[in-house]
Amino acid sequence: MKIVLSMLFVLLTLVGCSTTPTVDEAVINVYTRDATSGTREAFESGIGLEKADLTKDAIVVEGNGPMASKVGADQKGIGYVSLTTDFDANNLKPLTFEDVEATVKNVLDKSYTLSRPFSFTTRASKDFENDTTEKVVAAFIDFLINSTEGLEAVEGAGGIVDLEKGKPWSELKTNHPVLSEDLSAVSLKTGGSTSVEKTLKAALEAFQADTGVQFVMNHTGSGDGYKRTLGEEKDSANAAHIGFASREFKSEEDVAPAMVSGEYALDAVVVVVNKANTTITNLTAKQLVSIFRGETTKFSDIK
């Protein structure tokens, strides 16, 4: 009997030792975007984190989609995504920042401060493959930033816009006689930020339904928006007609030669954890800096 009890004690001890730590006691897995990401730039500047201070253990992912899916699959993970992200579909729990929820209203009234612009630039005038394509690009930009229908498409996909400034597309369209032609062979090529994909696709689909223009989206990050339209890759196989960045273009990204450049929407950067994480609902800039520096390593240690 003593032998049986001893064996049972050893077994229970072994089981206890192998118990997986709870989410709040497990070591936090920090996820961050790649160095060229506009989302990363907006996040780090928004919380006051210097790039050099990011923990060496951070897991780097390329693209808003991969960030959402990886944090959504990791109960110990924390990261940040665009407000346009489908949180439920990715098993994510969005956190409030400084006790303010990331909503359209809160971004517009500036009470939610982790926000950034969705910027665009085109190729230079006369640097398109033909006049028709150049005119179609100009028409799409007009649709995207000035028409009620374009703004509604962007808003419906999660972008933050001022609908009151929109004008009916039927009025604006008359300024683009090229749209009366058969444009089924024209294909707009876009690239740059992955965070803009959802809102941009919604606008492109609405434009396509009205004009018959085709489009190809090949988005690899904000750093490529300028390169593929005005920079060193503008004449490469990766060339694009319109490049996007989920931030302002940098001083070294000279968009002055573009046919047109600007901003078409605002977006919020949202800190996210796995839905199973019930330990935290809100984080401050100071707390986030501590986590992303690797100083706070457990959710239970957040103060």
Buried (B, 14 or more C-beta within 10 A) or exposed (E): EEEEEEEEEEEEEEEEEEEEEEBBEBEBBBBBBBEBBBBBBBBBBBBEBEEEEBBEEBBBBBBBBBBBBBBBEBBBBBBBBBBBBEBEEBBBBBBBBBEBBBBBEBBBEEEBBBBBBBBBBBBBEEBBEEEBBBBBBBBBBBBBBBBBBBBBBBBEBBBBBEEEEBBEBEEBBEEBEBBEEEBEEBEBBBBBBBBBBBBBBBBBEBBBEBBBBBBEBEBBBBBBBBBBBBBEBBEEEBBBBBBBBBBBBEEEBEBEBBBBBBBBBBBBBBBBBBBEBEBBEBBBBEBBBBBBBBEBBBBBEBE
